[in-house]
Amino acid sequence: MFADTLRKRTEPDRGRRPHRTASRQAVHYHPGVDDDIPRRRAQPQPPLTPVFRGGLTDQVIDQMRTRIVDGTWPLQHRLPTEAALAKELGVGRSTIREAVRVLAHAGLLEVRQGDGTYVRSRREIDAVLHRRVSEADLLEVYEVRAALEVQAARLAAQYRTDAEAVRLRELLTRRNAAYTANWHDYRQADLALREQIADAAGNALLADLYRGLIKTLRASKAGLDDSELTRDNPDRPEMDELVQAIENRDPQAAVLAAERHAENVMAVLRFLLQVIVAGR
């Protein structure tokens, strides 16, 4: 089954993204062929036992997490008071406190003493990445980012759809038009283009990891995205070459363009770090 999945990933693309999970194949008995294989006598199966829901705290955590994830409670939203939540959910205040503690530990909520509880993140993966990235060396973070971008470029060139190719071209055009006009618009268009490449790769986990990493970097004061030095050099249009390679379904050219872009970003980062160190 795993070999079949790998074979699908290496066959020429037909404009359709292959399914990522292989289905379980049935095992058939062939009379006259498998008769020499001892057959097990069917054993009586034990009866199924009822599956009970978790405790009150687990149910409250699930409901609160749902409100966070679906946007009912948006980012930086202040949650209702402990007493109000307890009344609405029909549980004790101690249950609400435990649920808040669990969700805060997961990074979804932030408890501000004397102020209240606020939504910090809508996805636990973002919170986990935020904690880990904040502890990591900046060069290491950008090395991971580069690795994700190169792999996304490779997969996008193999599995992008026609609609995704059109969208990539639209975003590239918008990004290039904002190059000298508006820095804010350029940053937004640049982010949308990079995320679209990750989406076109057809790997949901890769896209989630990339979005979480970029979000953490852009929220960080140390992120290169807050510096105009991250803009592409018009004489070195790696992103143009990358989109062209994805349109042409050329994984090798896409990887080369992504690697060149990553090398230039790392060079800018090293330069910035040297300036910071020299200024101390």
C-alpha positions in Angstrom: 0.0 0.0 0.0 2.8 2.4 0.9 4.6 1.6 -2.3 1.4 2.3 -4.3 1.2 5.7 -2.6 4.9 6.5 -3.5 4.3 5.3 -7.0 1.4 7.8 -7.4 3.6 10.6 -6.1 6.2 9.9 -8.8 3.9 9.4 -11.8 3.4 12.4 -14.2 0.7 14.7 -12.9 -2.5 15.1 -14.9 -3.5 18.3 -13.3 -5.2 16.6 -10.3 -3.7 16.2 -6.9 -3.3 12.6 -5.8 -5.0 11.3 -2.7 -2.5 11.4 0.2 -3.8 8.3 2.0 -3.8 4.8 0.6 -6.9 2.8 1.3 -6.7 -0.5 3.1 -6.8 -3.4 0.7 -9.0 -6.4 1.4 -7.3 -9.8 1.8 -9.1 -12.5 -0.2 -8.9 -16.3 0.2 -8.4 -18.2 -3.1 -9.6 -21.8 -3.2 -7.0 -24.2 -4.7 -4.3 -21.6 -4.2 -4.3 -20.9 -0.5 -5.6 -24.4 0.7 -2.2 -25.3 2.0 -2.3 -22.4 4.5 -3.8 -23.4 7.8 -7.0 -21.5 8.4 -7.8 -20.2 11.8 -11.1 -21.3 13.4 -13.3 -18.3 14.0 -13.3 -17.3 17.6 -16.3 -15.8 19.3 -15.8 -12.0 19.7 -16.4 -10.3 23.1 -19.4 -7.9 23.1 -18.7 -4.3 22.6 -18.7 -2.2 25.7 -20.4 1.2 25.9 -18.1 4.2 25.3 -18.7 6.9 27.8 -18.0 10.6 27.3 -15.2 12.2 29.3 -15.7 14.2 32.4 -17.3 17.6 32.7 -13.9 19.3 32.3 -13.2 17.6 29.0 -16.6 18.6 27.7 -16.1 22.2 28.7 -12.6 22.2 27.2 -14.0 20.9 23.9 -16.8 23.5 23.8 -14.4 26.4 24.6 -11.8 25.1 22.1 -14.5 25.0 19.4 -15.5 28.6 20.0 -11.8 29.6 19.7 -11.1 27.6 16.6 -14.2 28.6 14.7 -13.8 32.3 15.4 -16.7 32.7 17.7 -14.2 34.1 20.1 -11.7 35.9 17.8 -8.1 36.7 18.6 -7.6 39.1 21.5 -11.2 38.5 22.5 -11.9 38.8 26.2 -13.8 35.8 27.5 -16.9 36.1 29.6 -16.3 36.0 33.3 -15.8 32.8 35.1 -19.2 33.1 36.7 -20.9 33.8 33.4 -19.3 30.8 31.7 -20.2 28.5 34.6 -23.8 29.6 34.4 -24.0 29.2 30.6 -22.4 25.8 30.6 -24.1 24.6 33.7 -21.0 23.6 35.6 -19.1 24.8 38.7 -16.6 27.6 38.6 -13.8 25.1 39.5 -14.5 23.3 36.2 -14.2 26.5 34.3 -10.9 27.3 36.0 -9.5 23.9 35.1 -10.6 24.2 31.5 -9.0 27.7 31.3 -5.8 26.4 32.8 -5.6 23.6 30.2 -6.3 25.9 27.3 -3.8 28.4 28.5 -1.1 25.8 28.8 -1.9 24.8 25.2 -1.3 28.4 24.2 -4.9 29.1 23.1 -5.7 31.4 26.0 -3.8 34.0 28.0 -4.7 34.8 31.6 -3.9 38.4 32.5 -4.1 38.8 36.3 -6.5 41.5 37.3 -7.7 41.9 33.7 -9.3 38.7 32.4 -8.7 35.8 30.0 -8.0 36.5 26.3 -7.8 34.4 23.2 -4.1 34.2 22.3 -4.2 31.8 19.3 -6.8 29.9 17.2 -4.6 26.9 16.6 -2.6 24.9 19.1 0.2 24.3 16.5 0.7 28.1 16.3 1.0 28.3 20.1 3.5 25.4 20.2 5.6 26.9 17.3 5.5 30.3 19.0 7.0 28.9 22.2 9.6 26.8 20.4 10.6 29.5 17.9 11.0 32.1 20.7 13.6 29.8 22.3 15.5 29.0 19.1 18.4 30.8 17.4 17.1 33.1 14.6 19.4 31.5 12.0 18.0 28.1 12.8 14.4 29.3 12.5 15.1 30.7 9.0 16.9 27.5 8.0 13.7 25.6 8.9 11.7 28.1 6.9 13.9 27.7 3.9 13.6 23.9 4.1 9.8 24.2 4.1 9.8 26.6 1.2 12.0 24.5 -0.9 9.9 21.4 -0.3 6.7 23.3 -0.9 8.1 24.6 -4.2 9.0 21.0 -5.3 5.6 19.6 -4.5 3.7 22.6 -5.9 5.4 22.1 -9.2 4.3 18.5 -9.2 0.7 18.8 -7.9 -0.6 22.3 -8.5 -4.0 22.6 -10.2 -4.7 24.9 -13.1 -6.7 27.1 -10.7 -3.8 27.3 -8.3 -1.4 28.3 -11.1 -3.7 31.1 -12.1 -4.0 32.3 -8.5 -0.2 32.2 -8.1 0.3 34.4 -11.2 -2.3 36.9 -9.9 -0.6 37.1 -6.5 2.8 37.5 -8.1 1.5 40.4 -10.3 0.0 42.1 -7.3 3.2 41.6 -5.3 5.4 43.0 -8.0 3.1 46.0 -8.6 3.4 47.0 -4.9 7.2 46.7 -4.8 7.8 50.4 -4.9 4.3 51.7 -4.3 3.3 50.5 -0.8 5.4 48.5 1.7 2.3 47.3 3.6 0.6 46.0 0.5 3.8 44.4 -0.7 4.2 42.5 2.6 0.6 41.3 2.5 0.8 40.2 -1.2 4.2 38.5 -0.5 2.7 36.6 2.4 -0.3 35.5 0.4 1.9 34.3 -2.5 4.1 32.2 -0.2 1.1 30.7 1.6 -0.5 29.9 -1.8 2.6 28.0 -2.9 2.4 26.0 0.4 -1.2 25.3 -0.3 -0.5 24.2 -3.9 1.9 21.6 -2.5 -1.1 19.6 -1.5 0.3 18.7 1.9 -1.9 20.1 4.7 0.6 19.5 7.4 3.4 21.3 5.5 1.0 24.3 4.9 0.0 24.4 8.6 3.6 24.3 9.8 4.6 27.0 7.3 1.7 29.3 8.2 2.5 28.9 11.9 6.2 29.6 11.4 5.6 32.7 9.2 3.0 34.0 11.6 5.4 33.7 14.5 8.3 35.3 12.6 6.1 38.3 11.5 4.9 38.8 15.0 8.5 38.8 16.3 10.5 42.0 16.5 13.5 40.1 15.2 11.6 38.9 12.0 13.2 39.9 8.7 9.8 40.7 7.4 9.8 44.0 9.3 12.8 45.1 7.2 12.8 46.4 3.7 16.0 44.5 3.1 13.8 41.4 2.5 12.5 42.8 -0.7 13.6 41.0 -3.8 16.2 42.7 -6.0 14.7 43.4 -9.4 17.9 42.1 -10.9 17.4 38.8 -9.0 13.7 37.8 -9.5 13.7 34.4 -7.8 10.0 34.5 -7.0 9.2 35.2 -10.6 11.3 32.3 -11.7 9.7 30.1 -9.0 6.1 30.8 -10.1 7.2 30.2 -13.7 8.6 26.9 -12.8 5.5 25.9 -10.9 3.4 26.9 -13.9 5.6 24.8 -16.1 5.4 21.8 -13.7 9.2 21.8 -13.4 10.1 20.6 -9.9 13.9 20.9 -10.5 13.7 24.6 -11.6 11.3 25.3 -8.8 13.7 23.9 -6.2 16.6 25.9 -7.7 14.6 29.2 -7.6 13.5 28.5 -4.0 17.0 27.7 -2.9 18.5 30.8 -4.5 15.8 32.9 -2.8 16.5 31.2 0.6 20.3 31.8 0.2 19.7 35.5 -0.4 17.4 35.8 2.6 20.0 34.1 4.8 22.6 36.5 3.5 20.5 39.4 4.5 19.8 37.9 7.9 23.5 37.4 8.6 24.2 41.0 7.5 21.5 42.3 9.9 22.8 40.3 12.8 26.4 41.5 12.1 25.1 45.1 12.2 23.2 44.5 15.5 26.3 42.9 17.1 28.6 45.8 15.9 26.2 48.3 17.3 26.3 46.9 20.8 
